[in-house]
Amino acid sequence: MNMELINRRGLVLLGCGKMGSAMLEGWLNNGLLPAAAWVIDPNPSDWLKALAQKGLTLNGGMPDAPAVVLIAVKPQMMGDALPQIAGFGGGDTLIVTVAAGTTIATYEAAFGPGTHIVRAMPNTPASVGRGITAIVGNAAALPADLDLAEALLSAVGQVVRLDGEHQMDAVTAVSGSGPAYVFHLIEALAAAGEAEGLPAGLAMQLARATVTGAGELAHLAPETASQLRINVTSPGGTTAAALSVLMAPDTGFPALLRHAVKAAADRGRELGK
């Protein structure tokens, strides 16, 4: 990561909730100097206040032309937040946004079409350094801008680049909203265990450890997800019996998740209009 450039010119973080804090912590661990960071947040945490004692500027004056402005506020706060940083548009400051559902056109209207803008969609596992973020730039964004955005967002997990903004709603539906699907799987698996006679606490412990453990195995193992599934499944055994239900073409996971992801993507398109 080109921290020398950022330490020289500065980084502005608009919004420092869970996502913003996770990113800021990652950047500090990768060489960002507190004195090179400006944070705007109406409800700063004690951690942020402590960083302000070490040189970070909290809700204070802005640098003239920071290397990066990263927008991490909720979409409903965008109308109040953007005017605070609109002056950074039109120059060589890179604007990176991780706000959901807000299109590049919205930012170009606020900053000007010549502004270097990268739109990113992270997900909540970024708060534990295990996120995945998709990025796409506007017409003014240079290859170096995308490289810098990728380096910054790599502080909280993997980064992938999209062919165009038209793919963002599908990304949102798969990885942006996806953690909620997995959390619901834990809930549903625990409830199914209860239905088979397990105490509620034990059923939840088993479900939670099973899903997180399988996720870690999928992360570390060289095999495909399909092969990992096959590895667990003995012909004619208990897993095969369950999978005959879960993999049913019309009523199983494949059809259900297609419907769910489509519903999320369609809603994203509606919100982006």
JOCOR-V284435 format. One record per backbone hydrogen bond with DSSP energy under -0.5 kcal/mol. CO is the residue of the C=O (numbers start at 1). NH is the residue of the N-H. If there is no record, write none. Layout:
co=CO nh=NH
co=CO nh=NH
//
This chain:
co=1 nh=3
co=2 nh=6
co=3 nh=7
co=4 nh=8
co=5 nh=9
co=6 nh=10
co=10 nh=67
co=10 nh=68
co=11 nh=38
co=12 nh=14
co=12 nh=70
co=13 nh=15
co=13 nh=40
co=14 nh=72
co=17 nh=21
co=18 nh=22
co=19 nh=23
co=20 nh=24
co=21 nh=25
co=22 nh=26
co=23 nh=27
co=24 nh=28
co=25 nh=29
co=26 nh=30
co=27 nh=30
co=27 nh=32
co=28 nh=31
co=33 nh=36
co=34 nh=37
co=36 nh=11
co=37 nh=57
co=38 nh=13
co=39 nh=41
co=39 nh=59
co=40 nh=15
co=41 nh=44
co=45 nh=49
co=46 nh=50
co=47 nh=51
co=48 nh=52
co=49 nh=53
co=51 nh=54
co=51 nh=56
co=52 nh=55
co=56 nh=58
co=57 nh=39
co=57 nh=59
co=67 nh=94
co=68 nh=12
co=69 nh=71
co=69 nh=96
co=70 nh=14
co=70 nh=72
co=71 nh=98
co=74 nh=77
co=75 nh=78
co=77 nh=80
co=77 nh=81
co=78 nh=82
co=81 nh=84
co=82 nh=85
co=82 nh=86
co=85 nh=88
co=86 nh=89
co=88 nh=91
co=93 nh=95
co=93 nh=116
co=94 nh=69
co=94 nh=96
co=95 nh=118
co=96 nh=71
co=97 nh=120
co=99 nh=102
co=101 nh=103
co=103 nh=106
co=103 nh=107
co=104 nh=108
co=105 nh=109
co=106 nh=110
co=107 nh=111
co=108 nh=112
co=112 nh=115
co=115 nh=117
co=116 nh=95
co=117 nh=138
co=118 nh=97
co=119 nh=136
co=121 nh=134
co=123 nh=126
co=124 nh=127
co=125 nh=128
co=125 nh=130
co=126 nh=129
co=131 nh=158
co=133 nh=160
co=134 nh=121
co=135 nh=162
co=136 nh=119
co=138 nh=141
co=142 nh=145
co=142 nh=146
co=143 nh=147
co=144 nh=148
co=145 nh=149
co=146 nh=150
co=147 nh=151
co=148 nh=152
co=149 nh=153
co=150 nh=154
co=152 nh=155
co=153 nh=156
co=154 nh=157
co=156 nh=131
co=158 nh=133
co=160 nh=135
co=164 nh=167
co=165 nh=168
co=167 nh=171
co=168 nh=172
co=169 nh=173
co=170 nh=174
co=171 nh=175
co=171 nh=176
co=172 nh=177
co=175 nh=179
co=177 nh=180
co=177 nh=181
co=178 nh=181
co=178 nh=182
co=179 nh=183
co=180 nh=184
co=181 nh=185
co=182 nh=186
co=183 nh=187
co=184 nh=188
co=185 nh=189
co=186 nh=190
co=187 nh=191
co=188 nh=192
co=189 nh=193
co=190 nh=194
co=191 nh=195
co=192 nh=196
co=193 nh=196
co=193 nh=198
co=194 nh=197
co=199 nh=203
co=200 nh=204
co=201 nh=205
co=202 nh=206
co=203 nh=207
co=204 nh=208
co=205 nh=209
co=206 nh=210
co=207 nh=211
co=208 nh=212
co=209 nh=213
co=210 nh=214
co=211 nh=215
co=212 nh=216
co=213 nh=217
co=214 nh=218
co=215 nh=219
co=216 nh=220
co=217 nh=221
co=224 nh=228
co=225 nh=229
co=226 nh=230
co=227 nh=231
co=228 nh=232
co=229 nh=232
co=229 nh=233
co=230 nh=233
co=232 nh=234
co=234 nh=237
co=234 nh=240
co=237 nh=241
co=238 nh=242
co=239 nh=243
co=240 nh=244
co=241 nh=245
co=242 nh=245
co=242 nh=246
co=243 nh=247
co=245 nh=248
co=246 nh=253
co=248 nh=252
co=252 nh=256
co=253 nh=257
co=254 nh=258
co=255 nh=259
co=256 nh=260
co=257 nh=261
co=258 nh=262
co=259 nh=263
co=260 nh=264
co=261 nh=265
co=262 nh=266
co=263 nh=267
co=264 nh=268
co=265 nh=269
co=266 nh=270
co=267 nh=271
co=268 nh=272
co=270 nh=273
//
